[in-house]
Amino acid sequence: MGGNSVVKWVFLIVITNYVVFTIGFSSDFPILTKNTYIIQMDKSAMPESFSSHLDWYSSKVKSILVEPETEGDDDQDRIIYSYQNAFHGVAARLSEEEAERLEEEDGVVAVFPDTKYELHTTRSPLFLGLEPEDSTSVWSENLADHDVIVGVLDTGIWPESESFNDTGMSPVPAHWKGACETGRAFQKHHCNRKIVGARVFYHGYEAASGKINEQTEYKSPRDQDGHGTHTAATVAGSPVRGANLLGYAYGTARGMAVGARIAAYKVCWSGGCFSSDILSAVDRAVADGVNVLSISLGGGVSSYYRDSLSIAAFGAMEMGVFVSCSAGNGGPDPVSLTNVSPWITTVGASTMDRDFPATIKLGTGRIVSGVSLYKGRRALLANTEHALVYMGTNSSSPEPSSLCLEGTLDPHVVSGKIVICDRGISPRVRKGQVVKDAGGVGMILTNTASNGEELVADCHLIPAVAVGEIEGKLIKHYVLTNPKATATLAFLGTRLGIRPSPVVAAFSSRGPNFLTLEILKPDIVAPGVNILASWTGEIGPSSLPTDRRRVKFNILSGTSMSCPHVSGIAALLKARHPEWSPAAIKSALMTTAYVHDNTHKPLRDASGSTSSSPYDHGAGHINPVKALDPGLVYDIEAQDYFEFLCTQNLTPMQLRIFGMYSNRTCKHSLASPGDLNYPAISVVFPEKASVTTMTLRRTVTNVGPPVSNYHVVVSQFKGCAVTVEPTALNFTGKHQKLSYKITFKTKSRQTIPEFGGLIWKDAVHKVRSPVVVTWLPPL
């Protein structure tokens, strides 16, 4: 970054990201007479003259209507949702003028425009140490995880999948209040002791996009996209022996918490997922009685008080619900995270030690390694050479003609040849379809600088191999300098024991968290590359309309896949420790995470050849077995999170959005946002060079043996001296709390952040916190 400060650079990126999001937002919402707005109400302000809150909300909406009421357009029609659990208020269709008038009304706390979210699209149990065959395993079926219910907000569920077989499961827990909503191709019998609830939320989507076409889309919990089925099975799928995708990844597929229940909340439709629907689903799920919410989707980042998902998650957290969200697939760009609120567990993606190798043998004899999930009759045999063609003009930067976009390939040029396509703009599998349609017999998919050496396997419709940026440049150079270039493709199946692993996925969104630098995000990484799980019977594994193949399992990549790993493991921890708060569960996951791969070196970043940092991997890679017994936890109560918000320069009205239902007020117990009792430690020196010393405070709760003695080990930093007081914590009882303070004294201000760690150790436990030190540039 040269002499520039990372923070100056960060804010430039933030502004750029904001503009992009705003433009995207505008294109999604043409100016109409009415749009959907989410109205948060002060529940306690309802006049006694009203018999119910909905009557009062309706009266408020009716009082500000600008257009005269006509038949079929009254205030009740304007209201599409009412919220009363994690959030209080309504969603209503209003003109901009009406929304502005409503915002001025007594009892109205906030008015938000409906926003669009996108999905963040089985080896993992074994890789994570969750061996089901081992009867002595800490995750053996003796656990009461049958009583834990995970709500999955997604595209619905395909109930016929073997992953949702409920054989041997105990009756549905008595506390469950959910329902099995029926609709096209989804009846009551599709729910069982595994799928205990299924609901749909579409009013916001229809208000923005028009009525759902029920001939082409299931207006029911049934999943035709596949994403929701895949995430639900990853969370809590029952074991299925012999699971595979066209022979790849053969083995037993199982979710993280095989005994947990699933409640499917369908909030995403063919045109996206809308915040009013998501908010209604969270509200309903909390009332239904879920213990964990798994949300593999996200939108742009906005202030805490303008982010409806953040507000709903705060309400869920107050009710004891653990909320896990995907970090987003905007990496490796910095400041690309979504879902950054401290009460949300933000999950990045990493690789496993399994791969699907394929090779390219060039006419020169050189063999290049790549990956593929292709399986079909059109396999290009290793002894059959085909001509190679690349439509770009240089090997370093992609051009429209090299991206294999629709209509860019000339059949006269590519017919009968293997076509080289650069990644970018269009979906990877779609490029293969374009090549196939133009008469090409195969494809080599080459990474560009933004993907680096990360290899993501796809179930292509044509023989295709994906290669990294370096090898891709070599192949393109070979083609551009040799008019008779040839190659053969070979597909080698499944390989285990890949080293190094895990590696942080290039696509995984990165920090820092520009809303609050003192809250390090993401929180953690988990398997999110080439994940095998159940699939819909409605579409093929490539999701392309032309794909006639039907499979029971599919292999997908994305932080959408890593999020349910964490949700399922949180369900296991909740089963073993039902008294733990959402923050205690998060702390256990973070402080036991590891930061070294299977070659004992620091975790690496797939987008380059460098080690990853806490801005990429957070606290590290999830380690479920260790998380069961973390020794100490950093607990945070709802009031503590509210105190954190009190440090964020919010107005009293903005704070009321979070504080009203429990009558919260600022007690100013935190000197700075960095004093929130977060498991990660991020200290930010202000612009004033005169501030040379910063002190943060933390409190740990003993959840290990009553008598436990810990000592501290902390990294050394180039720019500051670090001291911890006290250096030892001696516990005499279970659940006892002890505090410490960590002081940073500047020696020389650094222009980029420094990373390290702080570990509390006893004979058994290592309670690790990542540490980030940032110096803001002088004014």
C-alpha positions in Angstrom: 0.0 0.0 0.0 3.1 2.2 -0.1 3.0 5.2 2.2 -0.8 5.5 2.1 -2.7 4.5 5.2 -4.9 1.5 4.9 -7.7 3.5 6.4 -7.6 6.3 3.9 -7.6 3.6 1.2 -10.5 1.8 3.0 -12.7 4.9 2.9 -12.0 5.5 -0.8 -13.2 1.9 -1.4 -16.1 2.4 0.9 -17.3 5.4 -1.1 -16.8 3.4 -4.3 -18.8 0.5 -2.9 -21.5 2.9 -1.7 -21.9 4.3 -5.2 -22.1 0.9 -6.8 -24.7 -0.3 -4.3 -26.7 2.9 -4.8 -26.7 2.5 -8.6 -27.6 -1.2 -8.3 -30.4 -0.3 -5.9 -31.8 2.3 -8.3 -31.9 -0.1 -11.2 -33.8 -2.6 -9.1 -36.5 -0.1 -8.1 -38.0 1.9 -10.9 -39.8 4.9 -9.8 -43.3 3.8 -9.1 -46.3 5.5 -7.4 -45.8 3.1 -4.4 -42.9 1.2 -3.0 -42.7 -1.0 0.0 -41.5 0.6 3.3 -40.8 -1.0 6.6 -42.2 1.0 9.5 -40.9 0.4 13.0 -43.4 1.4 15.7 -43.0 2.2 19.4 -45.2 -0.6 20.7 -45.5 1.1 24.2 -47.0 4.3 22.7 -50.3 2.7 21.5 -53.3 4.8 22.8 -55.7 2.9 25.0 -58.5 3.5 22.5 -57.1 0.8 20.2 -57.8 -2.9 20.9 -54.7 -4.2 19.1 -51.4 -3.0 17.8 -52.3 -3.9 14.2 -55.4 -1.7 14.5 -53.2 1.2 15.7 -50.6 0.6 12.9 -53.4 0.5 10.3 -54.8 3.7 11.7 -51.4 5.4 11.4 -51.0 4.3 7.8 -54.6 5.3 6.9 -54.0 8.8 8.4 -51.2 9.7 6.0 -52.5 8.4 2.7 -52.3 11.1 0.1 -54.3 9.4 -2.6 -58.1 9.1 -2.0 -59.1 5.6 -1.0 -60.7 3.6 -3.7 -62.2 0.2 -3.6 -59.4 -2.4 -3.6 -56.9 0.2 -2.3 -57.5 0.8 1.3 -55.1 0.9 4.2 -55.4 -2.8 4.9 -54.3 -3.5 1.3 -51.4 -1.1 1.8 -50.1 -3.2 4.7 -48.4 -6.4 3.5 -46.9 -7.5 6.9 -47.2 -6.9 10.6 -44.2 -7.6 12.9 -44.5 -8.3 16.6 -41.6 -10.5 17.9 -38.0 -9.6 16.8 -39.3 -6.3 15.5 -42.5 -4.3 15.9 -44.3 -2.5 13.2 -45.6 -3.1 9.6 -44.5 -3.2 6.0 -46.7 -1.1 3.8 -46.9 0.1 0.2 -46.5 3.9 0.2 -45.6 6.8 -2.0 -42.4 8.7 -1.1 -44.5 11.6 0.2 -46.6 9.3 2.3 -43.5 7.6 3.8 -42.1 11.0 4.7 -45.4 12.1 6.3 -45.5 8.8 8.3 -42.0 9.3 9.6 -43.2 12.5 11.3 -46.0 10.7 13.2 -45.9 10.1 16.9 -45.2 6.5 17.8 -43.2 5.9 14.5 -39.6 5.1 15.3 -38.2 4.6 11.8 -39.2 4.1 8.2 -36.9 2.1 5.9 -37.3 1.4 2.1 -37.5 -2.3 1.2 -34.1 -3.4 -0.1 -33.1 -6.4 -2.2 -30.7 -9.1 -0.9 -28.9 -11.8 -2.9 -28.0 -15.4 -2.1 -24.3 -16.0 -1.3 -24.0 -18.9 -3.2 -19.3 -34.1 2.5 -16.2 -34.2 3.2 -16.7 -31.4 5.7 -18.0 -33.3 8.8 -14.9 -35.5 8.7 -12.6 -32.6 7.9 -14.1 -30.8 10.9 -13.6 -33.8 13.2 -17.3 -34.8 13.4 -16.8 -38.5 12.7 -20.2 -40.2 13.1 -18.8 -43.7 13.2 -16.8 -43.1 16.3 -19.0 -44.1 19.2 -16.7 -42.2 21.6 -17.1 -39.0 19.5 -18.1 -35.9 21.5 -20.8 -35.5 18.9 -22.3 -39.0 19.4 -26.1 -39.3 19.2 -26.5 -39.2 23.0 -26.8 -35.4 22.7 -30.1 -33.6 23.2 -29.6 -32.0 19.8 -33.0 -33.4 18.8 -34.4 -30.5 20.8 -32.5 -27.8 18.8 -34.3 -26.2 15.9 -32.5 -24.3 13.2 -34.4 -21.8 11.0 -33.0 -21.6 7.5 -33.9 -18.4 5.6 -33.4 -19.3 1.9 -35.1 -20.6 -1.3 -37.2 -23.3 0.5 -36.6 -27.0 0.7 -36.9 -30.2 -1.4 -38.6 -32.5 1.2 -38.1 -35.8 -0.8 -34.3 -35.6 -0.3 -32.9 -38.4 1.7 -31.1 -35.9 3.9 -34.5 -35.0 5.4 -35.4 -38.6 6.4 -36.6 -38.6 10.0 -36.2 -42.2 10.8 -35.4 -42.7 14.4 -36.0 -39.1 15.4 -37.9 -38.4 18.6 -41.2 -36.4 18.5 -41.1 -32.7 17.7 -40.2 -30.7 20.9 -43.2 -29.4 22.8 -41.9 -25.8 22.7 -42.2 -25.7 18.9 -45.0 -23.4 17.7 -44.1 -23.4 13.9 -46.4 -24.5 11.1 -46.2 -26.5 7.8 -47.7 -24.1 5.3 -49.1 -25.8 2.2 -49.1 -24.7 -1.5 -48.3 -26.0 -4.9 -46.5 -29.4 -4.6 -46.1 -28.9 -0.8 -48.5 -30.5 1.6 -48.6 -31.2 5.4 -47.1 -34.6 5.0 -43.9 -33.1 3.5 -43.1 -31.9 7.0 -41.9 -34.5 9.5 -39.7 -34.9 12.6 -36.7 -33.5 10.6 -38.5 -30.7 8.7 -40.6 -29.4 11.5 -41.8 -26.2 9.8 -42.0 -24.6 6.4 -43.3 -21.2 5.6 -43.3 -18.7 2.7 -42.8 -15.0 2.6 -43.5 -13.2 -0.7 -45.5 -10.1 -0.1 -42.5 -7.8 -0.3 -41.2 -9.5 -3.4 -44.6 -9.3 -5.2 -45.0 -5.6 -4.2 -41.7 -4.9 -5.9 -41.6 -7.4 -8.8 -45.3 -8.2 -9.5 -47.2 -11.4 -8.9 -45.3 -14.7 -8.8 -46.0 -16.8 -11.9 -47.3 -20.0 -10.3 -46.8 -21.9 -13.5 -43.1 -21.4 -13.5 -42.3 -20.9 -9.8 -43.5 -22.8 -6.7 -45.4 -20.3 -4.5 -44.9 -22.8 -1.7 -42.0 -23.9 0.5 -40.8 -26.3 -2.3 -37.4 -25.3 -3.5 -36.8 -25.2 -7.2 -33.5 -23.2 -7.0 -31.6 -25.8 -4.9 -29.7 -23.3 -2.7 -32.1 -23.7 0.3 -32.1 -27.5 0.1 -28.2 -27.5 0.0 -27.9 -25.1 3.0 -30.5 -26.9 5.1 -28.9 -30.3 4.5 -25.5 -28.8 5.4 -26.9 -27.6 8.7 -28.7 -30.7 9.8 -29.1 -33.3 7.1 -29.5 -36.9 8.1 -26.7 -39.3 7.1 -27.0 -40.6 3.5 -24.6 -43.3 2.4 -23.3 -43.4 -1.1 -24.0 -39.7 -1.7 -22.1 -38.3 -4.7 -22.4 -35.9 -7.7 -22.0 -38.0 -10.9 -19.5 -40.2 -9.1 -17.5 -37.3 -7.6 -17.1 -36.9 -3.8 -18.6 -40.4 -3.1 -19.2 -41.1 0.6 -21.7 -40.4 3.4 -23.2 -37.0 3.3 -24.4 -35.6 6.6 -25.2 -32.3 8.1 -23.3 -30.7 11.0 -26.0 -31.5 13.5 -27.7 -34.7 12.3 -30.1 -34.7 15.2 -31.2 -31.1 15.0 -34.5 -30.1 13.3 -34.9 -27.8 10.3 -37.5 -25.1 9.8 -37.5 -23.7 6.3 -38.4 -20.1 5.7 -38.6 -19.4 2.0 -37.7 -15.7 1.5 -35.9 -15.8 -1.9 -37.6 -16.0 -5.2 -36.5 -16.0 -8.9 -35.9 -12.2 -8.7 -34.1 -12.0 -5.4 -34.9 -11.7 -1.7 -36.5 -8.6 -0.1 -35.9 -7.2 3.3 -39.6 -6.9 4.2 -39.9 -10.7 3.6 -36.7 -11.5 5.4 -37.7 -9.4 8.4 -41.1 -11.1 8.5 -39.4 -14.5 8.4 -37.0 -13.6 11.3 -39.9 -12.3 13.3 -42.0 -15.4 12.7 -39.1 -17.8 13.3 -38.4 -16.3 16.8 -42.1 -16.7 17.6 -42.0 -20.2 16.3 -39.2 -21.1 18.7 -36.1 -21.6 16.7 -32.8 -21.7 18.6 -30.5 -20.8 15.6 -31.0 -18.8 12.5 -29.0 -19.6 9.4 -29.1 -16.8 6.8 -26.9 -17.3 3.7 -27.7 -14.0 2.0 -26.9 -10.3 2.2 -27.2 -6.9 0.7 -25.1 -3.8 0.8 -23.7 -2.5 4.1 -25.6 0.4 5.7 -25.6 1.9 9.2 -26.7 -0.3 12.0 -29.9 1.6 12.4 -30.7 1.5 8.7 -30.1 -2.2 8.3 -33.4 -4.1 8.8 -31.7 -7.5 9.0 -29.3 -6.2 11.6 -32.2 -4.8 13.6 -34.2 -8.0 13.3 -31.1 -10.0 14.3 -30.7 -7.8 17.4 -34.3 -8.7 18.4 -33.6 -12.4 17.8 -30.4 -12.2 19.9 -32.4 -10.6 22.7 -34.7 -13.7 22.6 -31.6 -16.0 22.9 -31.4 -17.0 19.2 -28.0 -17.5 17.7 -27.8 -15.7 14.2 -25.3 -16.9 11.6 -24.9 -15.0 8.3 -22.6 -15.4 5.3 -19.9 -12.7 4.9 -20.5 -12.4 1.1 -18.7 -13.4 -2.0 -17.1 -10.0 -2.8 -13.5 -11.0 -2.1 -10.6 -10.6 -2.5 -11.5 -6.9 -2.5 -11.1 -5.3 0.9 -14.1 -3.9 2.7 -16.4 -6.2 0.8 -18.2 -7.7 3.9 -21.9 -7.8 4.6 -23.7 -8.6 7.8 -21.1 -7.0 10.1 -23.2 -6.3 13.2 -21.4 -7.6 16.3 -24.5 -9.6 17.4 -24.4 -11.5 14.1 -21.8 -14.3 13.6 -20.2 -13.4 10.2 -18.8 -16.4 8.3 -16.2 -16.4 5.6 -15.3 -19.4 3.4 -12.3 -21.7 3.1 -11.2 -24.8 1.3 -11.1 -28.4 2.5 -8.5 -31.1 1.9 -10.5 -32.6 -1.0 -10.2 -31.7 -4.6 -11.4 -32.8 -8.0 -8.3 -32.8 -10.2 -8.2 -32.6 -14.0 -5.3 -32.1 -16.3 -4.5 -30.3 -19.6 -1.8 -31.8 -21.7 -0.5 -29.1 -24.2 0.9 -29.9 -27.6 4.4 -29.1 -26.2 4.0 -32.0 -23.8 3.6 -29.8 -20.8 0.9 -30.9 -18.3 -1.1 -28.3 -16.5 -3.2 -29.1 -13.4 -6.7 -27.8 -12.8 -10.1 -29.0 -11.5 -13.4 -30.1 -12.9 -16.7 -31.9 -12.0 -17.4 -32.8 -15.7 -18.8 -36.2 -16.2 -20.3 -37.2 -19.6 -20.1 -39.0 -22.9 -18.2 -36.2 -24.5 -15.0 -36.7 -22.5 -12.0 -35.8 -24.5 -9.8 -38.8 -24.2 -6.2 -38.3 -23.1 -4.9 -39.6 -26.5 -7.1 -37.3 -28.6 -5.6 -33.8 -29.4 -7.8 -30.9 -30.2 -6.9 -27.5 -31.5 -6.9 -24.7 -29.0 -8.3 -21.2 -29.6 -8.3 -18.0 -27.5 -10.4 -15.0 -28.6 -8.4 -12.5 -26.6 -5.5 -10.5 -27.9 -3.1 -10.8 -24.9 -2.6 -13.2 -22.0 -2.7 -10.6 -19.2 -6.1 -8.9 -19.2 -9.5 -10.2 -20.2 -11.5 -8.6 -23.0 -15.2 -8.9 -24.0 -14.2 -11.4 -26.7 -12.2 -13.6 -24.2 -14.9 -13.9 -21.6 -17.0 -16.2 -23.8 -20.1 -14.1 -23.3 -23.3 -14.8 -25.1 -22.9 -14.1 -28.9 -19.2 -13.4 -28.8 -17.9 -16.7 -30.2 -17.8 -17.2 -34.0 -18.7 -20.8 -34.8 -16.4 -20.8 -37.8 -13.5 -20.1 -35.6 -14.2 -22.3 -32.5 -16.1 -25.3 -33.9 -14.4 -28.6 -33.1 -11.8 -26.8 -30.8 -11.1 -26.4 -27.1 -11.8 -22.7 -26.3 -10.0 -20.8 -23.6 -12.4 -18.5 -21.6 -11.4 -15.9 -19.0 -13.4 -15.9 -15.7 -15.6 -12.9 -15.1 -19.0 -11.2 -15.9 -21.0 -14.3 -16.6 -21.4 -17.5 -14.6 -18.6 -20.1 -15.1 -21.0 -22.8 -16.3 -22.7 -20.4 -18.6 -19.4 -19.9 -20.5 -19.3 -23.6 -21.2 -22.8 -23.5 -22.6 -21.8 -20.6 -24.9 -18.8 -22.7 -26.1 -21.0 -25.7 -26.7 -23.6 -23.7 -28.6 -20.8 -22.3 -30.9 -19.6 -25.9 -31.7 -16.6 -26.0 -29.3 -15.7 -29.4 -27.9 -14.2 -28.3 -24.7 -13.2 -25.3 -22.5 -10.3 -24.2 -20.4 -11.5 -21.7 -17.8 -8.7 -19.4 -16.8 -8.6 -17.3 -13.6 -7.8 -13.6 -13.8 -6.0 -11.5 -11.2 -9.1 -11.2 -9.0 -9.3 -15.0 -8.6 -5.6 -15.7 -8.4 -4.8 -19.4 -7.9 -8.2 -20.4 -6.3 -9.8 -23.3 -8.2 -13.5 -23.8 -7.9 -14.9 -27.0 -9.5 -18.1 -26.9 -11.6 -20.5 -29.4 -13.1 -20.0 -28.3 -16.7 -22.2 -29.3 -19.6 -19.1 -29.6 -21.8 -15.6 -31.1 -21.0 -14.0 -28.2 -19.1 -11.0 -27.6 -16.8 -10.5 -24.6 -14.5 -6.9 -23.4 -14.0 -5.2 -20.7 -11.9 -4.1 -17.3 -13.2 -0.4 -18.2 -13.6 -1.0 -21.4 -15.6 -3.8 -19.6 -17.5 -1.4 -17.0 -18.7 1.1 -19.7 -19.9 -1.6 -21.5 -21.8 -2.8 -18.3 -23.4 0.7 -17.3 -24.3 1.2 -20.7 -25.9 -1.9 -20.3 -28.1 -1.2 -16.7 -29.1 2.3 -17.6 -30.2 1.6 -20.9 -31.8 -1.1 -21.1 -34.5 -1.2 -24.9 -34.3 -1.6 -25.1 -30.5 -3.4 -28.3 -29.3 -4.4 -29.8 -26.0 -6.1 -32.8 -24.4 -8.2 -32.8 -21.3 -8.4 -35.6 -18.7 -10.6 -35.9 -15.6 -9.2 -37.7 -12.6 -12.1 -38.0 -10.1 -11.8 -37.2 -6.4 -8.6 -36.8 -4.4 -8.2 -36.4 -0.6 -5.4 -35.2 1.6 -4.8 -31.9 -0.3 -2.0 -29.8 1.1 -2.1 -27.0 2.2 -5.6 -26.8 3.5 -7.6 -25.1 4.6 -7.0 -22.0 2.5 -9.1 -18.8 2.6 -11.3 -18.7 -0.5 -10.5 -15.8 -2.9 -14.2 -15.0 -3.2 -14.7 -14.8 0.5 -15.5 -11.2 1.5 -12.9 -9.3 3.4 -12.6 -6.8 6.2 -12.0 -4.4 7.6 -15.4 -3.6 9.0 -15.7 0.0 7.9 -18.8 0.7 10.1 -16.7 0.1 13.2 -13.0 -0.7 12.9 -13.0 -1.8 16.5 -15.2 -4.8 15.7 -13.1 -7.3 13.7 -15.0 -9.0 10.9 -15.4 -11.7 9.6 -15.7 -13.6 12.8 -14.6 -17.0 11.4 -14.1 -19.1 8.3 -15.6 -22.5 7.6 -15.7 -24.9 4.6 -17.3 -23.1 1.6 -15.5 -24.5 -1.5 -16.8 -27.6 -3.4 -19.3 -28.6 -0.7 -21.5 -31.7 -1.4 -25.1 -31.6 -0.1 -28.6 -32.3 -1.2 -30.2 -30.7 -4.3 -33.6 -30.0 -5.8 -35.1 -32.3 -8.3 -36.3 -29.4 -10.3 -33.1 -28.3 -12.1 -29.8 -29.7 -13.1 -26.5 -29.4 -11.2 -25.3 -26.4 -13.3 -28.6 -24.6 -12.7 -28.7 -23.8 -16.4 -32.1 -24.2 -18.1 -30.5 -26.3 -20.8 -29.2 -28.8 -18.2 -31.4 -31.9 -18.4 -29.4 -33.9 -15.8 -31.0 -34.5 -12.5 -29.0 -35.3 -9.3 -29.8 -35.9 -5.7 -26.7 -34.1 -4.5 -24.7 -31.2 -5.9 -21.3 -29.5 -5.2 -21.5 -25.8 -4.6 -19.1 -23.0 -3.4 -19.7 -19.7 -1.6 -20.0 -18.2 1.8 -23.6 -19.5 1.5 -22.1 -22.9 2.1 -19.8 -21.9 5.0 -22.6 -20.2 6.9 -24.7 -23.4 7.5 -21.6 -25.2 8.7 -21.3 -22.7 11.5 -25.1 -22.7 12.1 -25.1 -26.5 12.5 -22.1 -26.5 14.9 -23.8 -23.7 16.9 -26.8 -26.1 17.2 -24.5 -28.8 18.5 -23.0 -26.4 21.1 -26.5 -25.3 22.1 -27.5 -28.9 22.6 -24.5 -29.6 24.8 -24.7 -26.2 26.6 -28.4 -25.1 26.6 -27.6 -22.4 29.1 -25.1 -20.6 26.8 -26.0 -17.3 25.3 -25.6 -16.6 21.6 -22.5 -14.6 22.5 -21.0 -17.5 24.5 -21.5 -19.8 21.6 -19.8 -17.4 19.2 -17.0 -16.9 21.7 -16.4 -20.7 21.9 -16.3 -20.9 18.1 -13.9 -18.0 17.8 -11.4 -18.6 20.6 -10.9 -22.2 19.7 -10.4 -21.5 15.9 -7.1 -22.4 14.4 -4.9 -20.2 12.3 -2.5 -22.8 10.8 -3.1 -25.2 8.0 -2.3 -29.0 7.7 1.3 -28.2 6.8 1.6 -26.3 10.2 2.0 -22.9 8.4 -0.2 -19.8 8.8 -3.4 -20.0 6.8 -3.0 -18.8 3.3 -5.0 -16.7 0.9 -6.1 -18.3 -2.3 -6.2 -15.0 -4.2 -2.4 -14.8 -4.0 0.7 -16.4 -2.5 0.6 -14.6 0.8 -0.6 -15.6 4.3 -4.2 -14.5 5.1 -4.8 -12.0 7.9 -7.6 -11.5 10.4 -9.3 -9.2 7.8 -9.6 -12.4 5.7 -10.1 -15.2 8.2 -11.3 -13.4 11.4 -10.4 -15.5 14.4 -9.5 -18.4 12.2 -10.9 -21.7 10.9 -13.7 -23.3 12.9 -12.7 -26.2 15.1 -15.9 -27.9 16.5 -14.4 -30.4 18.8 -12.3 -27.8 20.6 -15.4 -25.4 20.7 -17.2 -27.9 22.8 -14.8 -27.2 25.7 -13.4 -23.7 25.2 -12.4 -23.2 28.9 -13.3 -19.5 29.0 -15.9 -17.5 27.1 -16.3 -13.8 26.4 -20.0 -13.3 27.2 -22.0 -10.4 26.0 -25.6 -9.5 27.1 -28.1 -7.6 25.0 -27.5 -4.5 27.1 -23.8 -4.7 26.4 -24.5 -4.6 22.7 -26.8 -1.7 23.2 -24.0 0.1 25.1 -21.8 -0.6 22.1 -24.4 1.2 19.9 -24.2 4.1 22.4 -20.6 4.6 21.3 -21.6 4.9 17.6 -22.8 8.5 17.4 -26.4 7.5 17.0 -29.2 10.0 17.8 -31.6 9.2 20.6 -34.3 8.3 18.0 -31.8 6.0 16.2 -30.9 4.3 19.4 -34.6 3.7 20.2 -34.8 1.4 17.2 -32.8 -1.1 19.3 -33.7 -0.1 22.9 -37.4 0.4 23.1 -38.7 -3.1 23.7 -36.6 -3.7 26.7 -36.7 -0.1 27.7 -32.9 0.2 27.2 -31.0 3.4 27.9 -27.3 4.3 27.6 -25.5 3.7 30.9 -22.2 4.7 29.1 -20.5 1.6 30.6 -18.1 1.4 27.5 -15.4 4.0 27.2 -15.0 3.1 23.5 -16.5 0.6 21.0 -13.3 -1.4 21.4 -14.4 -2.1 25.0 -17.3 -4.3 23.9 -16.5 -7.7 25.4 -15.8 -9.2 21.9 -13.6 -12.3 21.5 -11.5 -10.4 18.9 -9.4 -7.4 20.0 -9.1 -4.4 17.6 -7.5 -1.2 18.9 -7.7 2.0 16.8 -5.3 4.9 17.6 -7.0 8.2 16.6 -5.6 10.7 14.2 -4.1 12.8 17.0 -0.5 11.8 17.3 -0.5 13.0 20.9 -2.6 9.9 21.8 0.1 7.2 22.3 -1.6 4.9 24.8 -4.8 2.9 24.4 -6.3 0.5 27.0 -9.1 -2.0 26.3 -10.9 -4.2 28.9 -12.2 -7.7 28.7 -14.0 -10.1 31.0 -13.9 -13.9 30.7 -16.3 -16.4 32.2 -14.9 -19.8 33.4 -16.9 -22.6 31.7 -14.2 -25.2 32.4 -13.2 -26.9 35.7 -14.1 -24.8 38.7 -10.4 -24.5 39.7 -8.5 -23.3 36.7 -5.3 -21.2 36.3 -4.5 -19.4 33.1 -1.5 -17.3 32.1 -1.3 -15.0 29.1 0.8 -15.0 26.0 0.6 -12.0 23.6 2.3 -11.2 20.3 4.9 -8.5 19.9 4.2 -5.6 17.5 6.6 -3.4 15.6 4.6 -0.2 16.2 3.7 -0.6 19.9 4.4 -2.3 23.2 1.6 -4.4 24.6 1.1 -5.2 28.3 -1.7 -7.3 29.9 -2.8 -6.9 33.5 -3.0 -9.2 35.3 -0.8 -11.8 33.5 -2.6 -14.7 35.3 -6.2 -15.5 35.9 -6.9 -17.9 38.7 -10.5 -19.2 38.9 -12.0 -20.9 41.9 -15.5 -21.6 40.6 -17.5 -22.5 37.5 -19.1 -19.5 35.8 -16.8 -17.1 37.8 -15.9 -14.0 35.9 -12.5 -12.3 35.9 -11.4 -9.2 34.1 -8.2 -8.0 32.5 -7.0 -5.0 30.6 -4.6 -4.8 27.6 -2.6 -1.6 27.1 -1.0 -0.6 23.8 1.7 2.0 23.8 2.8 3.4 20.5 6.5 3.2 19.7 6.3 4.2 16.0 3.0 4.8 14.2 2.6 2.3 11.3 0.9 3.1 8.0 -0.8 -0.3 7.7 -2.5 -2.4 10.5 -0.5 -4.9 12.5 -1.9 -8.3 13.3 -1.2 -10.7 16.2 -2.9 -12.7 18.9 -3.5 -13.0 22.6 -3.9 -16.4 24.2 -4.9 -17.4 27.7 -3.5 -20.9 28.5 -3.9 -23.5 31.1 -2.8 -27.1 31.0 -5.7 -28.0 28.6 -7.1 -24.9 26.9 -5.8 -22.2 24.6 -8.3 -19.3 24.5 -7.1 -17.3 21.5 -8.2 -13.8 20.4 -6.9 -12.2 17.2 -5.4 -8.7 17.8 -5.4 -5.9 15.3 -3.7 -2.6 15.9 -4.6 0.3 13.5 -3.2 3.9 13.5 -5.5 6.3 11.7 -3.6 8.8 9.5 -2.9 12.2 11.1 -5.3 14.9 10.1 
